[in-house]
Amino acid sequence: MKSTFDLMRLWAMLTGLALAVWYFGELWLGAKATETLPMLIAAIGGFELFHYAQDILIKRGRTNG
């Protein structure tokens, strides 16, 4: 079973992807994109990158046996 934190990371990923699709959709349709949208995407991406790197470091620190 996934922890609450893992589910929060899943929702963050889905939200970031949805915002990115929205942003590039605005650009493709020629609408004026807001300044807030790229900042939200970058913040969520930074959240995910930090925790991905943290997972790698935790897995590297484990010893077998």
PDB file as gemmi writes it, atoms N, CA and C in Angstrom:
CRYST1    1.000    1.000    1.000  90.00  90.00  90.00 P 1                      
ATOM      1  N   MET A   1       0.842  -1.189   0.000  1.00  0.00           N  
ATOM      2  CA  MET A   1       0.000   0.000   0.000  1.00  0.00           C  
ATOM      3  C   MET A   1       0.879   1.241   0.000  1.00  0.00           C  
ATOM      4  N   LYS A   2       0.492   2.202  -0.783  1.00  0.00           N  
ATOM      5  CA  LYS A   2       1.248   3.446  -0.889  1.00  0.00           C  
ATOM      6  C   LYS A   2       1.000   4.312   0.338  1.00  0.00           C  
ATOM      7  N   SER A   3       2.022   5.058   0.714  1.00  0.00           N  
ATOM      8  CA  SER A   3       1.871   5.981   1.837  1.00  0.00           C  
ATOM      9  C   SER A   3       1.171   7.253   1.359  1.00  0.00           C  
ATOM     10  N   THR A   4       0.758   8.054   2.299  1.00  0.00           N  
ATOM     11  CA  THR A   4       0.104   9.314   1.964  1.00  0.00           C  
ATOM     12  C   THR A   4       1.062  10.215   1.197  1.00  0.00           C  
ATOM     13  N   PHE A   5       2.343  10.188   1.572  1.00  0.00           N  
ATOM     14  CA  PHE A   5       3.333  11.014   0.887  1.00  0.00           C  
ATOM     15  C   PHE A   5       3.516  10.571  -0.561  1.00  0.00           C  
ATOM     16  N   ASP A   6       3.520   9.268  -0.812  1.00  0.00           N  
ATOM     17  CA  ASP A   6       3.628   8.773  -2.186  1.00  0.00           C  
ATOM     18  C   ASP A   6       2.427   9.207  -3.018  1.00  0.00           C  
ATOM     19  N   LEU A   7       1.256   9.187  -2.429  1.00  0.00           N  
ATOM     20  CA  LEU A   7       0.066   9.634  -3.148  1.00  0.00           C  
ATOM     21  C   LEU A   7       0.108  11.137  -3.411  1.00  0.00           C  
ATOM     22  N   MET A   8       0.680  11.898  -2.469  1.00  0.00           N  
ATOM     23  CA  MET A   8       0.820  13.336  -2.675  1.00  0.00           C  
ATOM     24  C   MET A   8       1.774  13.609  -3.843  1.00  0.00           C  
ATOM     25  N   ARG A   9       2.850  12.817  -3.938  1.00  0.00           N  
ATOM     26  CA  ARG A   9       3.783  12.969  -5.053  1.00  0.00           C  
ATOM     27  C   ARG A   9       3.107  12.627  -6.378  1.00  0.00           C  
ATOM     28  N   LEU A  10       2.240  11.617  -6.367  1.00  0.00           N  
ATOM     29  CA  LEU A  10       1.503  11.253  -7.576  1.00  0.00           C  
ATOM     30  C   LEU A  10       0.597  12.399  -8.017  1.00  0.00           C  
ATOM     31  N   TRP A  11      -0.130  12.983  -7.074  1.00  0.00           N  
ATOM     32  CA  TRP A  11      -1.007  14.108  -7.411  1.00  0.00           C  
ATOM     33  C   TRP A  11      -0.204  15.311  -7.891  1.00  0.00           C  
ATOM     34  N   ALA A  12       0.968  15.542  -7.300  1.00  0.00           N  
ATOM     35  CA  ALA A  12       1.822  16.648  -7.748  1.00  0.00           C  
ATOM     36  C   ALA A  12       2.274  16.418  -9.187  1.00  0.00           C  
ATOM     37  N   MET A  13       2.644  15.182  -9.507  1.00  0.00           N  
ATOM     38  CA  MET A  13       3.069  14.860 -10.863  1.00  0.00           C  
ATOM     39  C   MET A  13       1.925  15.090 -11.854  1.00  0.00           C  
ATOM     40  N   LEU A  14       0.753  14.595 -11.530  1.00  0.00           N  
ATOM     41  CA  LEU A  14      -0.397  14.750 -12.430  1.00  0.00           C  
ATOM     42  C   LEU A  14      -0.777  16.220 -12.591  1.00  0.00           C  
ATOM     43  N   THR A  15      -0.724  16.970 -11.513  1.00  0.00           N  
ATOM     44  CA  THR A  15      -1.040  18.397 -11.576  1.00  0.00           C  
ATOM     45  C   THR A  15      -0.017  19.131 -12.433  1.00  0.00           C  
ATOM     46  N   GLY A  16       1.266  18.809 -12.249  1.00  0.00           N  
ATOM     47  CA  GLY A  16       2.311  19.443 -13.051  1.00  0.00           C  
ATOM     48  C   GLY A  16       2.154  19.150 -14.530  1.00  0.00           C  
ATOM     49  N   LEU A  17       1.839  17.902 -14.859  1.00  0.00           N  
ATOM     50  CA  LEU A  17       1.623  17.551 -16.267  1.00  0.00           C  
ATOM     51  C   LEU A  17       0.411  18.271 -16.842  1.00  0.00           C  
ATOM     52  N   ALA A  18      -0.659  18.353 -16.071  1.00  0.00           N  
ATOM     53  CA  ALA A  18      -1.857  19.048 -16.543  1.00  0.00           C  
ATOM     54  C   ALA A  18      -1.575  20.536 -16.765  1.00  0.00           C  
ATOM     55  N   LEU A  19      -0.816  21.153 -15.858  1.00  0.00           N  
ATOM     56  CA  LEU A  19      -0.478  22.567 -16.014  1.00  0.00           C  
ATOM     57  C   LEU A  19       0.426  22.786 -17.228  1.00  0.00           C  
ATOM     58  N   ALA A  20       1.361  21.859 -17.465  1.00  0.00           N  
ATOM     59  CA  ALA A  20       2.246  21.982 -18.621  1.00  0.00           C  
ATOM     60  C   ALA A  20       1.456  21.863 -19.925  1.00  0.00           C  
ATOM     61  N   VAL A  21       0.508  20.929 -19.966  1.00  0.00           N  
ATOM     62  CA  VAL A  21      -0.344  20.784 -21.155  1.00  0.00           C  
ATOM     63  C   VAL A  21      -1.159  22.059 -21.358  1.00  0.00           C  
ATOM     64  N   TRP A  22      -1.682  22.611 -20.281  1.00  0.00           N  
ATOM     65  CA  TRP A  22      -2.452  23.855 -20.359  1.00  0.00           C  
ATOM     66  C   TRP A  22      -1.581  24.988 -20.901  1.00  0.00           C  
ATOM     67  N   TYR A  23      -0.355  25.115 -20.380  1.00  0.00           N  
ATOM     68  CA  TYR A  23       0.549  26.182 -20.807  1.00  0.00           C  
ATOM     69  C   TYR A  23       0.892  26.060 -22.296  1.00  0.00           C  
ATOM     70  N   PHE A  24       1.315  24.857 -22.718  1.00  0.00           N  
ATOM     71  CA  PHE A  24       1.681  24.696 -24.120  1.00  0.00           C  
ATOM     72  C   PHE A  24       0.463  24.779 -25.032  1.00  0.00           C  
ATOM     73  N   GLY A  25      -0.703  24.417 -24.517  1.00  0.00           N  
ATOM     74  CA  GLY A  25      -1.933  24.607 -25.277  1.00  0.00           C  
ATOM     75  C   GLY A  25      -2.224  26.076 -25.508  1.00  0.00           C  
ATOM     76  N   GLU A  26      -1.997  26.898 -24.480  1.00  0.00           N  
ATOM     77  CA  GLU A  26      -2.174  28.340 -24.645  1.00  0.00           C  
ATOM     78  C   GLU A  26      -1.208  28.892 -25.684  1.00  0.00           C  
ATOM     79  N   LEU A  27       0.043  28.450 -25.620  1.00  0.00           N  
ATOM     80  CA  LEU A  27       1.028  28.925 -26.600  1.00  0.00           C  
ATOM     81  C   LEU A  27       0.658  28.492 -28.013  1.00  0.00           C  
ATOM     82  N   TRP A  28       0.209  27.266 -28.146  1.00  0.00           N  
ATOM     83  CA  TRP A  28      -0.136  26.730 -29.463  1.00  0.00           C  
ATOM     84  C   TRP A  28      -1.339  27.459 -30.057  1.00  0.00           C  
ATOM     85  N   LEU A  29      -2.308  27.795 -29.209  1.00  0.00           N  
ATOM     86  CA  LEU A  29      -3.504  28.483 -29.685  1.00  0.00           C  
ATOM     87  C   LEU A  29      -3.298  29.978 -29.851  1.00  0.00           C  
ATOM     88  N   GLY A  30      -2.153  30.480 -29.421  1.00  0.00           N  
ATOM     89  CA  GLY A  30      -1.860  31.895 -29.592  1.00  0.00           C  
ATOM     90  C   GLY A  30      -2.393  32.775 -28.477  1.00  0.00           C  
ATOM     91  N   ALA A  31      -2.881  32.188 -27.418  1.00  0.00           N  
ATOM     92  CA  ALA A  31      -3.371  32.980 -26.291  1.00  0.00           C  
ATOM     93  C   ALA A  31      -2.196  33.497 -25.479  1.00  0.00           C  
ATOM     94  N   LYS A  32      -2.416  34.582 -24.749  1.00  0.00           N  
ATOM     95  CA  LYS A  32      -1.354  35.138 -23.916  1.00  0.00           C  
ATOM     96  C   LYS A  32      -1.279  34.317 -22.630  1.00  0.00           C  
ATOM     97  N   ALA A  33      -0.136  33.676 -22.425  1.00  0.00           N  
ATOM     98  CA  ALA A  33       0.056  32.846 -21.236  1.00  0.00           C  
ATOM     99  C   ALA A  33       0.379  33.739 -20.035  1.00  0.00           C  
ATOM    100  N   THR A  34      -0.157  33.390 -18.891  1.00  0.00           N  
ATOM    101  CA  THR A  34       0.111  34.163 -17.682  1.00  0.00           C  
ATOM    102  C   THR A  34       1.525  33.874 -17.188  1.00  0.00           C  
ATOM    103  N   GLU A  35       2.052  34.765 -16.360  1.00  0.00           N  
ATOM    104  CA  GLU A  35       3.386  34.566 -15.788  1.00  0.00           C  
ATOM    105  C   GLU A  35       3.354  33.549 -14.653  1.00  0.00           C  
ATOM    106  N   THR A  36       2.202  33.344 -14.074  1.00  0.00           N  
ATOM    107  CA  THR A  36       2.087  32.454 -12.923  1.00  0.00           C  
ATOM    108  C   THR A  36       2.194  30.984 -13.314  1.00  0.00           C  
ATOM    109  N   LEU A  37       1.677  30.640 -14.451  1.00  0.00           N  
ATOM    110  CA  LEU A  37       1.626  29.239 -14.869  1.00  0.00           C  
ATOM    111  C   LEU A  37       3.010  28.595 -14.988  1.00  0.00           C  
ATOM    112  N   PRO A  38       3.986  29.217 -15.652  1.00  0.00           N  
ATOM    113  CA  PRO A  38       5.317  28.592 -15.696  1.00  0.00           C  
ATOM    114  C   PRO A  38       5.970  28.481 -14.317  1.00  0.00           C  
ATOM    115  N   MET A  39       5.688  29.447 -13.441  1.00  0.00           N  
ATOM    116  CA  MET A  39       6.255  29.377 -12.090  1.00  0.00           C  
ATOM    117  C   MET A  39       5.662  28.212 -11.307  1.00  0.00           C  
ATOM    118  N   LEU A  40       4.376  27.955 -11.469  1.00  0.00           N  
ATOM    119  CA  LEU A  40       3.753  26.808 -10.813  1.00  0.00           C  
ATOM    120  C   LEU A  40       4.329  25.495 -11.327  1.00  0.00           C  
ATOM    121  N   ILE A  41       4.517  25.418 -12.642  1.00  0.00           N  
ATOM    122  CA  ILE A  41       5.080  24.210 -13.244  1.00  0.00           C  
ATOM    123  C   ILE A  41       6.500  23.988 -12.732  1.00  0.00           C  
ATOM    124  N   ALA A  42       7.296  25.059 -12.654  1.00  0.00           N  
ATOM    125  CA  ALA A  42       8.668  24.937 -12.168  1.00  0.00           C  
ATOM    126  C   ALA A  42       8.707  24.536 -10.700  1.00  0.00           C  
ATOM    127  N   ALA A  43       7.796  25.065  -9.897  1.00  0.00           N  
ATOM    128  CA  ALA A  43       7.770  24.715  -8.473  1.00  0.00           C  
ATOM    129  C   ALA A  43       7.419  23.244  -8.281  1.00  0.00           C  
ATOM    130  N   ILE A  44       6.438  22.766  -8.999  1.00  0.00           N  
ATOM    131  CA  ILE A  44       6.059  21.354  -8.887  1.00  0.00           C  
ATOM    132  C   ILE A  44       7.171  20.464  -9.423  1.00  0.00           C  
ATOM    133  N   GLY A  45       7.798  20.879 -10.526  1.00  0.00           N  
ATOM    134  CA  GLY A  45       8.927  20.121 -11.067  1.00  0.00           C  
ATOM    135  C   GLY A  45      10.095  20.072 -10.088  1.00  0.00           C  
ATOM    136  N   GLY A  46      10.373  21.171  -9.423  1.00  0.00           N  
ATOM    137  CA  GLY A  46      11.430  21.190  -8.415  1.00  0.00           C  
ATOM    138  C   GLY A  46      11.119  20.279  -7.244  1.00  0.00           C  
ATOM    139  N   PHE A  47       9.870  20.260  -6.825  1.00  0.00           N  
ATOM    140  CA  PHE A  47       9.431  19.357  -5.764  1.00  0.00           C  
ATOM    141  C   PHE A  47       9.693  17.909  -6.150  1.00  0.00           C  
ATOM    142  N   GLU A  48       9.327  17.558  -7.370  1.00  0.00           N  
ATOM    143  CA  GLU A  48       9.509  16.185  -7.839  1.00  0.00           C  
ATOM    144  C   GLU A  48      10.982  15.832  -8.009  1.00  0.00           C  
ATOM    145  N   LEU A  49      11.774  16.738  -8.558  1.00  0.00           N  
ATOM    146  CA  LEU A  49      13.205  16.471  -8.737  1.00  0.00           C  
ATOM    147  C   LEU A  49      13.916  16.294  -7.400  1.00  0.00           C  
ATOM    148  N   PHE A  50      13.567  17.119  -6.419  1.00  0.00           N  
ATOM    149  CA  PHE A  50      14.175  16.996  -5.098  1.00  0.00           C  
ATOM    150  C   PHE A  50      13.889  15.624  -4.498  1.00  0.00           C  
ATOM    151  N   HIS A  51      12.646  15.204  -4.550  1.00  0.00           N  
ATOM    152  CA  HIS A  51      12.294  13.920  -3.938  1.00  0.00           C  
ATOM    153  C   HIS A  51      12.808  12.732  -4.746  1.00  0.00           C  
ATOM    154  N   TYR A  52      12.942  12.887  -6.053  1.00  0.00           N  
ATOM    155  CA  TYR A  52      13.544  11.834  -6.870  1.00  0.00           C  
ATOM    156  C   TYR A  52      15.017  11.649  -6.493  1.00  0.00           C  
ATOM    157  N   ALA A  53      15.732  12.761  -6.374  1.00  0.00           N  
ATOM    158  CA  ALA A  53      17.143  12.686  -5.976  1.00  0.00           C  
ATOM    159  C   ALA A  53      17.282  12.140  -4.560  1.00  0.00           C  
ATOM    160  N   GLN A  54      16.372  12.518  -3.683  1.00  0.00           N  
ATOM    161  CA  GLN A  54      16.404  12.003  -2.313  1.00  0.00           C  
ATOM    162  C   GLN A  54      16.169  10.490  -2.296  1.00  0.00           C  
ATOM    163  N   ASP A  55      15.270  10.007  -3.107  1.00  0.00           N  
ATOM    164  CA  ASP A  55      15.038   8.559  -3.201  1.00  0.00           C  
ATOM    165  C   ASP A  55      16.288   7.829  -3.682  1.00  0.00           C  
ATOM    166  N   ILE A  56      16.981   8.417  -4.666  1.00  0.00           N  
ATOM    167  CA  ILE A  56      18.208   7.798  -5.170  1.00  0.00           C  
ATOM    168  C   ILE A  56      19.260   7.730  -4.065  1.00  0.00           C  
ATOM    169  N   LEU A  57      19.416   8.822  -3.316  1.00  0.00           N  
ATOM    170  CA  LEU A  57      20.406   8.828  -2.237  1.00  0.00           C  
ATOM    171  C   LEU A  57      20.047   7.841  -1.131  1.00  0.00           C  
ATOM    172  N   ILE A  58      18.784   7.713  -0.817  1.00  0.00           N  
ATOM    173  CA  ILE A  58      18.355   6.766   0.226  1.00  0.00           C  
ATOM    174  C   ILE A  58      18.627   5.348  -0.239  1.00  0.00           C  
ATOM    175  N   LYS A  59      18.319   5.033  -1.495  1.00  0.00           N  
ATOM    176  CA  LYS A  59      18.562   3.686  -2.017  1.00  0.00           C  
ATOM    177  C   LYS A  59      20.056   3.392  -2.081  1.00  0.00           C  
ATOM    178  N   ARG A  60      20.871   4.393  -2.394  1.00  0.00           N  
ATOM    179  CA  ARG A  60      22.318   4.192  -2.467  1.00  0.00           C  
ATOM    180  C   ARG A  60      22.902   3.933  -1.082  1.00  0.00           C  
ATOM    181  N   GLY A  61      22.325   4.548  -0.073  1.00  0.00           N  
ATOM    182  CA  GLY A  61      22.842   4.409   1.295  1.00  0.00           C  
ATOM    183  C   GLY A  61      22.520   3.080   1.947  1.00  0.00           C  
ATOM    184  N   ARG A  62      21.575   2.352   1.410  1.00  0.00           N  
ATOM    185  CA  ARG A  62      21.211   1.059   1.989  1.00  0.00           C  
ATOM    186  C   ARG A  62      22.308   0.030   1.724  1.00  0.00           C  
ATOM    187  N   THR A  63      22.508  -0.842   2.691  1.00  0.00           N  
ATOM    188  CA  THR A  63      23.473  -1.926   2.485  1.00  0.00           C  
ATOM    189  C   THR A  63      22.714  -3.235   2.371  1.00  0.00           C  
ATOM    190  N   ASN A  64      23.264  -4.131   1.623  1.00  0.00           N  
ATOM    191  CA  ASN A  64      22.632  -5.451   1.458  1.00  0.00           C  
ATOM    192  C   ASN A  64      23.231  -6.413   2.471  1.00  0.00           C  
ATOM    193  N   GLY A  65      22.478  -6.682   3.512  1.00  0.00           N  
ATOM    194  CA  GLY A  65      22.921  -7.649   4.507  1.00  0.00           C  
ATOM    195  C   GLY A  65      23.438  -6.976   5.679  1.00  0.00           C  
TER     196      GLY A  65                                                      
END                                                                             
